[in-house]
Amino acid sequence: MSGSGGHDTTIRGWAVDPGTGHEGAAVLEVRDGVLERLVWLSGADAEGLTPGAALILPGLIDLHAHFREPGNEDAETVATGLAAAAHGGFTTVALMPNTTPALDEPSVLGRVLAAAGASGSPVRVLAHGAVTTGRKGETLSAMGELADAGVVGFSDDGAPVRSATVLRNALAYAGALGIPIVDHPEDLSLTEGAEASEGYVATVLGLKGWPAAGEAGSVARSLAVLADVVRDVPGARLHLTHVSTASSLEHVRAAKAAGLPVTCDITPHHLALADEWIAGARRWAWEALDGDGRARDPWADGALVARPYDTSLRVNPPLRSAQDAAACRAALRDGTADAIATDHAPHTEVDKHVEFGWAANGISGIETALSVVLAAVAAGELPLATAVALLTTGPARVLGARGGTAPGLRAGEPADLVVVDASGAWTPSAASLVSKGKNTPLLGRVLPGVVRLVLAGGRLAYAGD
């Protein structure tokens, strides 16, 4: 259920508010959609309220999702995407511009926002505009007009900004507008025809490999261009999306240390899954490492429990080694990575039920993202407060002022929050997923954390059993 008016409820649980850095037992009172009262509890009043019980979090923010409308409504619509977002605990979603037509001028943005309004969902829709006309990489889009219309970033996602000259001009123009460029790092000359991350798994399975340099080289190029641009346009900002390799993250780490205005995000599947899943493994990436941090051989240790070549695992960038996944988690812990973004990419069965190398890239992940992150928390791979920040205040900082009010649990403001039964578990299925996209390798897997209640801007976005 969603979209009803001001909501009334009293909630007791373990609250995490990265906006203030406060975490602990709390009681919240919501009246007519406004968070009227928040009291942090201690002593006997806090008895039984632990992080393992009910979690109360600010509404989650997704920097990167694909709702397919306009142009591919068979895979997802804005309405079904917003319902899926609410089911996953997200109250704000930034949509990517690789629609048909591309979101390269204001009228397309108007269509997306009109669809969001017609859906009745209170989940807030933001959008990135295309960097280039038609996302063809040749000429800049109507960036000024798109900025006036309200886009929060510029991206040719699904493909990189291919020309360094175009990227330079885009960074300068967007910097003057105060809006980041969101780049998909990929060197197409190294990744053409690639099916899986280059390495042991791809070799055994006979899949064409995507070398780490196919991402890291593009990251290095974009950072070099950024360093050149900021000398003349101090407001230029670069955000690198779905970064997936240790070498790429080292480039970002060094650039941040040098003071460059760069941010990046990592997806749930790149922090929690490894390329061995394509061979049929179904353990978390942290379970695929031995005591010395080396990847275990899934063929040698009995980890292969599912059929190989599951096309729901074909993604761009591809799933990497267990060591790369560990590097992703380390980058999330130490601040090299600024956010976790779902890269929710729903597809029809027609686009996925083909040979692995022919399948469309993408995982439908907005409904499972929080559970995957909570699995990493339970394994000691991410502190709870850090994980929540990476899904709330981290994305908000990337979006900047155009993203709206910073997330937080603030009395006197419309309630924007999610309540999660941390002790509960659920099993994604084609029936239980709200998204039209059922293309996830997590179908049938028991996941931790059940979203029970989502309030977005004081309105009921989702209520579970």
C-alpha positions in Angstrom: 0.0 0.0 0.0 1.3 3.5 -0.8 0.5 7.1 -1.3 -1.9 7.8 1.5 -1.9 11.0 3.4 -0.3 12.0 6.7 0.6 9.0 8.7 0.3 8.4 12.5 2.4 5.9 14.3 4.6 5.3 17.3 7.8 3.4 16.7 10.2 1.8 19.2 13.5 0.4 18.1 17.2 0.9 17.4 17.6 4.1 15.5 20.6 5.0 13.4 20.9 8.7 12.4 24.1 9.3 10.4 23.1 12.9 10.0 23.9 13.5 13.7 26.1 10.5 14.3 23.6 9.3 16.9 22.7 5.6 17.3 20.8 3.8 20.0 17.4 2.8 21.4 14.7 5.3 20.7 11.0 6.0 20.4 9.6 8.1 17.6 6.1 9.6 17.4 4.7 10.5 14.0 1.5 12.5 13.8 -0.1 13.5 10.6 3.0 12.6 8.8 5.3 14.8 10.9 8.0 13.3 13.1 6.8 15.1 16.2 9.0 13.5 18.8 12.2 11.5 19.0 13.5 10.4 22.4 16.7 8.5 22.8 16.3 5.9 25.5 18.6 4.4 28.1 18.5 2.1 31.0 15.4 0.1 31.7 13.5 2.1 29.0 15.9 0.7 26.3 15.6 -2.9 27.4 15.2 -5.2 24.5 15.9 -2.5 21.9 19.0 -3.6 20.1 20.4 -3.5 16.5 19.2 -7.0 16.1 15.6 -6.1 16.7 13.7 -3.2 14.9 16.0 -0.8 13.0 14.8 2.7 12.4 16.7 4.4 9.6 16.4 7.6 7.6 14.8 6.9 4.2 17.4 5.4 1.8 18.6 7.2 -1.3 19.5 5.5 -4.5 21.9 7.4 -6.7 21.6 5.1 -9.7 18.5 3.2 -10.9 16.9 2.4 -14.2 13.1 2.5 -14.4 13.1 2.1 -18.3 10.3 4.6 -18.9 10.0 6.0 -21.5 10.8 3.4 -24.2 11.0 0.0 -22.5 8.0 -0.2 -20.2 7.8 -4.0 -20.6 10.9 -4.1 -18.3 9.8 -1.5 -15.8 7.7 1.6 -15.5 8.2 4.6 -13.3 5.2 3.4 -11.2 6.5 -0.2 -10.8 10.0 1.1 -10.1 8.8 3.4 -7.4 6.8 0.6 -5.8 9.9 -1.6 -5.8 12.0 1.2 -4.4 9.6 1.6 -1.5 9.6 -2.2 -0.9 13.4 -1.9 -0.6 13.3 1.0 1.9 14.2 3.8 -0.6 12.4 7.1 -0.3 14.5 9.0 -3.0 15.7 7.6 -6.3 17.9 9.2 -9.0 17.1 7.8 -12.4 19.6 7.3 -15.2 19.0 8.8 -18.6 19.4 5.8 -20.9 15.8 5.7 -21.8 14.3 5.8 -25.3 14.5 8.6 -26.2 17.4 9.5 -24.0 16.9 12.0 -21.3 18.8 14.7 -23.2 16.4 17.5 -23.2 13.7 18.8 -20.7 10.6 17.3 -22.4 11.8 13.8 -21.6 12.4 14.8 -18.0 8.9 16.1 -18.0 7.5 12.8 -19.1 9.4 11.0 -16.3 8.2 13.4 -13.7 4.7 13.2 -15.0 4.7 9.4 -14.7 6.0 9.7 -11.1 3.2 12.1 -10.2 0.6 9.8 -11.9 1.9 6.8 -9.9 0.7 8.3 -6.6 3.9 7.1 -4.9 5.4 9.5 -2.3 8.9 8.2 -3.2 10.8 11.2 -4.6 12.1 11.0 -8.1 15.3 12.7 -9.2 16.9 12.3 -12.6 20.3 12.5 -14.3 20.4 14.1 -17.7 22.4 12.8 -20.6 25.9 14.2 -21.1 25.6 14.0 -24.9 22.8 14.2 -27.4 21.2 10.7 -27.7 24.1 9.5 -25.4 26.1 9.1 -28.6 29.2 10.7 -27.2 29.5 13.3 -30.0 27.9 16.6 -28.9 26.9 17.9 -25.6 23.2 17.7 -24.7 21.1 20.7 -23.8 22.9 20.8 -20.4 21.8 24.3 -19.5 18.2 23.7 -20.2 18.3 20.3 -18.4 19.9 22.1 -15.4 17.1 24.7 -15.4 14.6 21.8 -15.5 16.1 20.2 -12.4 18.4 17.3 -13.3 20.8 16.4 -10.5 23.7 15.1 -12.6 24.8 14.4 -16.2 25.6 10.9 -17.3 25.8 8.7 -20.5 25.5 5.7 -18.2 25.3 2.4 -20.0 28.3 3.7 -21.8 31.2 6.0 -20.9 31.8 9.5 -22.1 33.9 8.2 -24.9 35.9 11.3 -26.0 38.3 12.9 -23.5 37.6 16.2 -25.3 33.8 15.8 -24.8 34.4 14.8 -21.1 36.6 17.9 -20.6 33.9 20.2 -22.0 31.2 18.5 -20.1 33.1 18.8 -16.8 33.7 22.4 -17.4 30.1 23.2 -18.4 28.5 21.1 -15.6 31.0 22.6 -13.1 29.8 26.1 -14.0 26.3 24.9 -13.4 27.2 23.3 -10.1 26.2 19.8 -11.2 28.4 16.6 -11.2 29.3 14.5 -14.2 28.4 10.9 -13.4 30.8 8.8 -15.5 30.5 5.1 -16.3 34.2 4.0 -16.4 34.9 1.7 -19.3 37.5 1.6 -22.0 35.5 0.1 -24.9 38.6 -0.8 -26.8 39.4 -3.2 -24.1 36.0 -4.5 -23.3 34.4 -5.1 -26.7 32.6 -8.5 -26.6 33.6 -9.2 -23.0 31.3 -11.5 -21.1 32.9 -11.9 -17.6 35.8 -10.5 -15.6 39.1 -11.6 -17.0 40.6 -14.4 -14.8 40.3 -17.9 -13.6 36.5 -18.2 -13.7 36.1 -16.7 -17.2 38.9 -18.9 -18.5 37.4 -22.2 -17.1 33.9 -21.2 -18.4 35.2 -20.2 -21.8 33.9 -16.6 -21.5 35.6 -13.7 -23.1 37.3 -11.7 -20.3 37.0 -8.1 -19.4 40.4 -6.9 -18.0 40.6 -4.8 -14.9 42.4 -2.2 -17.1 39.1 -1.8 -19.0 37.8 0.0 -16.0 40.9 1.3 -14.2 42.3 2.9 -17.4 39.1 4.8 -17.9 39.1 5.9 -14.3 42.6 7.2 -14.6 41.8 9.1 -17.8 38.7 10.7 -16.3 40.7 11.8 -13.2 43.5 13.3 -15.4 40.9 15.3 -17.3 39.3 16.4 -14.0 42.6 17.6 -12.7 43.1 19.7 -15.8 39.6 21.2 -15.7 39.5 22.2 -12.0 42.3 24.6 -12.5 40.0 26.7 -14.6 36.6 25.6 -13.3 36.9 25.0 -9.5 33.3 23.9 -9.4 33.8 20.9 -11.6 32.9 17.6 -10.0 33.3 14.0 -11.1 31.3 11.0 -9.8 32.4 7.5 -10.9 29.6 5.1 -10.7 29.6 1.3 -10.0 33.4 1.1 -9.5 34.3 -2.5 -9.1 38.1 -3.2 -9.1 40.9 -2.7 -6.6 43.0 -0.9 -9.2 40.2 1.6 -9.9 39.7 2.3 -6.3 43.4 2.9 -5.8 43.2 5.6 -8.5 40.2 7.2 -6.6 42.0 7.0 -3.3 45.0 8.7 -4.6 42.9 11.4 -6.4 41.1 12.1 -3.1 44.3 12.4 -1.2 45.5 14.9 -3.9 42.4 17.0 -3.2 40.5 16.3 -6.5 36.7 16.8 -6.3 35.8 13.1 -7.1 33.4 10.7 -5.5 32.3 7.2 -6.4 29.8 4.5 -5.6 29.8 0.7 -5.4 26.9 -1.6 -6.0 25.6 -4.2 -3.5 26.4 -7.0 -6.0 30.0 -5.9 -6.4 30.6 -5.8 -2.7 28.9 -9.1 -1.9 29.1 -11.4 -5.0 32.1 -12.7 -6.9 32.6 -14.0 -10.4 32.5 -17.5 -9.1 28.7 -17.1 -8.9 28.7 -17.4 -12.7 30.1 -20.9 -12.3 27.4 -21.9 -9.8 28.8 -20.8 -6.4 26.2 -19.2 -4.0 28.3 -18.0 -1.1 29.0 -14.4 -0.2 32.2 -12.9 -1.6 33.7 -12.7 1.9 33.2 -16.4 2.3 35.1 -17.0 -0.9 38.4 -15.9 0.6 40.8 -18.0 2.6 42.6 -16.9 5.8 45.3 -15.2 3.7 42.9 -13.2 1.6 43.2 -15.4 -1.5 40.2 -16.5 -3.5 39.1 -20.1 -2.9 38.8 -22.4 -5.9 35.0 -23.1 -6.2 35.7 -26.2 -8.2 38.0 -27.6 -5.5 36.0 -26.9 -2.4 32.5 -27.9 -3.3 31.1 -24.4 -3.6 29.3 -25.0 -6.9 25.7 -25.7 -6.0 23.8 -24.0 -8.8 23.8 -24.2 -12.6 26.4 -22.2 -14.3 25.8 -19.3 -16.7 22.9 -17.8 -14.9 22.2 -14.8 -17.1 20.9 -12.7 -14.1 24.6 -12.5 -13.2 25.6 -10.8 -16.5 26.2 -7.2 -15.5 28.3 -4.2 -16.6 30.8 -3.9 -15.1 31.0 -7.7 -14.6 31.2 -9.4 -11.2 34.8 -9.4 -10.2 37.1 -11.6 -8.1 36.6 -12.1 -4.4 39.7 -10.0 -3.8 38.1 -7.1 -5.8 35.0 -7.5 -3.8 37.1 -7.2 -0.6 38.7 -4.1 -2.0 35.2 -2.6 -2.6 34.2 -3.3 1.0 37.5 -1.8 2.3 36.9 1.3 0.2 33.4 1.6 1.7 34.9 1.4 5.2 37.7 3.9 4.7 35.7 6.5 2.8 37.3 6.0 -0.6 33.8 5.1 -1.8 31.1 7.6 -0.9 27.9 5.6 -1.4 26.2 2.3 -2.2 24.0 2.6 -5.3 21.9 -0.2 -6.6 22.2 0.1 -10.4 18.8 -1.4 -10.4 18.5 -2.8 -14.0 15.3 -4.7 -14.6 14.9 -6.7 -17.9 12.3 -8.8 -19.6 12.6 -12.5 -19.8 13.2 -12.1 -23.5 16.3 -10.1 -22.9 17.7 -12.5 -20.2 16.6 -16.0 -21.2 19.3 -16.3 -23.9 22.9 -17.5 -24.0 25.0 -15.9 -21.3 27.0 -13.8 -23.8 23.9 -12.5 -25.5 22.0 -11.5 -22.3 21.3 -7.9 -21.5 23.5 -6.5 -18.7 21.9 -5.9 -15.3 20.5 -7.1 -12.0 17.1 -6.1 -10.6 18.4 -5.0 -7.2 16.6 -2.2 -5.6 14.4 -4.5 -3.5 17.3 -6.7 -2.2 20.0 -4.0 -1.8 19.4 -3.3 1.9 19.3 -7.0 2.8 22.6 -7.6 1.0 24.2 -4.7 2.9 22.8 -6.1 6.2 24.3 -9.5 5.3 27.7 -7.7 5.1 27.0 -6.0 8.4 26.2 -9.3 10.1 29.4 -10.8 8.8 31.4 -7.9 10.3 32.4 -6.6 6.8 30.7 -3.2 7.4 29.8 -1.4 10.6 26.1 -0.7 10.8 26.5 3.1 11.1 28.8 3.1 8.1 26.4 1.0 6.0 23.5 3.3 6.8 25.5 6.4 6.0 26.5 4.9 2.6 22.8 4.5 1.8 21.7 7.9 3.1 24.0 10.8 3.9 26.7 9.6 1.4 24.4 9.7 -1.6 23.0 13.0 -0.4 26.5 14.6 -0.4 27.1 13.4 -3.9 23.8 14.9 -5.1 24.4 18.2 -3.3 21.8 20.9 -2.9 19.8 19.7 -5.8 19.1 16.4 -4.0 17.1 18.3 -1.4 17.2 18.1 2.4 19.9 15.9 3.9 18.5 12.7 5.3 18.0 12.4 9.0 15.6 11.7 11.9 14.6 15.3 12.8 11.7 16.2 15.0 9.4 18.8 13.5 9.8 17.7 9.9 7.9 15.3 7.6 8.8 11.7 8.5 11.2 10.2 5.9 12.2 6.8 7.4 12.3 3.1 7.1 11.6 0.5 9.8 13.4 -2.8 9.3 12.8 -6.1 11.2 16.5 -6.9 11.6 15.8 -10.3 13.1 13.5 -11.3 10.3 14.3 -12.9 7.0 12.7 -13.2 3.6 13.1 -15.1 0.4 12.9 -13.1 -2.9 10.7 -14.8 -5.5 9.1 -13.8 -8.8 5.9 -13.3 -6.8 7.4 -11.4 -3.9 9.4 -8.9 -6.0 7.3 -5.8 -6.9 9.5 -4.8 -9.8 8.7 -6.1 -13.2 12.3 -7.2 -13.3 12.8 -10.7 -11.8 16.4 -10.9 -13.0 18.3 -11.4 -9.8 20.5 -14.3 -8.7 19.1 -14.0 -5.2 15.8 -15.6 -6.1 15.2 -18.4 -3.6 18.0 -17.3 -1.2 17.0 -16.4 2.4 18.0 -12.8 3.1 18.3 -10.9 6.3 16.2 -7.9 7.2 12.5 -7.3 6.4 11.3 -3.9 5.5 8.1 -3.3 7.6 7.3 0.4 7.1 8.4 3.2 4.8 7.3 6.8 5.2 8.4 9.2 2.5 7.8 12.9 3.1 5.3 12.0 5.8 3.2 9.8 3.5 2.9 6.0 3.7 5.0 4.5 0.9 5.0 0.9 2.0 3.7 -1.2 4.9 4.5 -4.9 5.2 3.0 -7.6 7.2 
